[in-house]
Amino acid sequence: MDSLKEIIEKIEEPLLFSSKDSYKYLPLVKNLEITILNFSRQLRAVINMYEEQDLRQSIFRQTIDAFDDTFAGFDNLSLQDKIKRLEKGNLILYKLKESAETVLHNTFEMRSQTEVPEIRDVRFSFEKLALPVRFIKGVGPKISALLEKKGLRSVEDMLYFVPRRYEDRRYVSDIKSVTYGSRATVIGNIVKADTKIYGHKRVFEVTIDDGSGLLTAKWFKGNNLYLKRIFKNGMKVIMSGEVSSYLFSKDIVHPDFEIMDDKEDGDESLLHFKRIVPVYSETEGLHQKYIRKIMSQVIDRYVQYIVSPIPMEICEKRHLYNIQDALRNVHFPTKNEKVEAYNEMQSWAHRRLIYDEFFFLQLGIALKRKGNMLDKGVSFNVGGKISQIFFKILPYKLTNAQKRVLDEINADMEKTSSMNRLLQGDVGSGKTVVAMAAMVTACENGYQAAIMAPTEILAEQHYNVINNWAGQLGFNVVLLTSGIKSKVRKEIYSKIEKNDVHIIVGTHALIQETVKFAKLGLVVVDEQHRFGVIQRASLRQKGLNPDVLVMTATPIPRTLAMTVYGDLDVSVIDEFPPGRKEIKTKVFVEGQRNRVYEIIRGEIIKKNQVFIVYPLVEESENTDMKDATKMADHLQKDIFPDFKVGLVHGRMKSKEKEEVMIGFLNKE
């Protein structure tokens, strides 16, 4: 005879099939009533075999009875009635599974951080956490489909669906008492909701009255038809945001809001008021109140099954709170917490979750680093004749910092294991010449070297510099980018595969399958943060564990570098060549834009040049920023009409880019 678990799994199969794709296959299902009732009889037969009759078994029998009642007469129902019964049946099936667990196992008790759960309990916990979201109370097929779009497929996913921010609703203000510039939460009834036109702008406005005064909420962006549909006169709403003024009225622009329901019972309303309230990232079709209600049930029912494998001594050493308590408070902070700490993700609860995430990230990186050390690579002979010639043709001497990092790189290249090193240094510190020295070593040993840059413009700059050096050393260099014509590109592919070129400079084009290296020994990646691990790994796979050198100008503290680039050894060029000026980094906010323009103007008047790196080549619907072309036009016409503004981006033709760059070099 099958076990309880096996029978329940057999029941689950036709129910899942019938519910699949919004009940698409339900009309094809025949005799479901007979099938379910047959399995119910088998469940009763198994439960009767237990000698001990207790409350848990009694509850299990009652659940079976409810299941039978749900599917009684099912086959003769209309399609819509069948769907309703199936939704109810899926919930009861979940209760059956839960009841079966209580029959087979002792009741699972919450454990403190210092208690180690048994293997059986851990397995039981994992099964609970792996439950699909559709089995959470109040979550049917439609809601689960919406949650799955957000990547929330299991109970565990829901538990770690952390709020994006928090709203302090412990104190609701009277409209009369709120002050301009402060952040406030108010409750009132809608007295007016409509679109107004200011010049060429359409603004949706909702005016509320709480008996003490009026406040107007304004939306300058958004779907006005949608807003008009949801806001109706007489509705009670809660609004939260920064209070501003317009012609003596109190306004909140783009407020956070919720429509209040007078039918909510006391317990449910306490989820949304008189507390610090979590606000989750938007999920289309799901209101915040409904998400909070689901999350409250998930926390109450399932947080007890979360088990952290971080050793107790580490938790105690780092003063970390219990992971279950941390999850409870991340979702629903207690009343005495500071909302600022939660909004800044600096609360003790966030700290525990962040620590767990970084712990396992670093554990994974440590394992990868260990694996890299075991990978057999190329052992290069360093300091050869061509390397010595290279240093002699340089018009300057290397700085002590350059010599130090080059010694570190050479030591890596001599080893039989693959090099994995991060070379960090400000712009102008001399990273390229150090990378070139490493590439010369690889080529002198009969291997190819590749350097990959994030943009075609940067790749072309590298090519011009490297080709000048390589030509004096007898090495062939090619440039490979997606902008090169097909015929020329095929010729380059052939040369790379035949080992007719020593150094290949390129962009993402280097990691395409059509590029086959004859003998790749060294990979140099410029500006790692613009690529990512996958691209770096793709290029590395084109050689037999080639050495990897990653260059970055981003000023990263060593401790952070160990976190972000934990699988890499770190070398830092912390000294500038003679005559190079110090690099100063400053951050300006949007309100200081004119100040930045004045600094630029001042430099140009001093006969200096300025370049602006802009994030967008073309407009995006996800941001209201100008694209590079429009911004260049704006700067030329409106900001710097007395000076010449040029534009270079990756989508321009090579000839156009070259003309602009030559003009910049010639200070035109």
Summary of the structure (lengths in Angstrom):
residues: 668
radius of gyration: 32.8
end to end distance: 88.8
largest distance: 95.6
contacts: 1911
relative contact order: 0.06
helix: 48%
strand: 15%
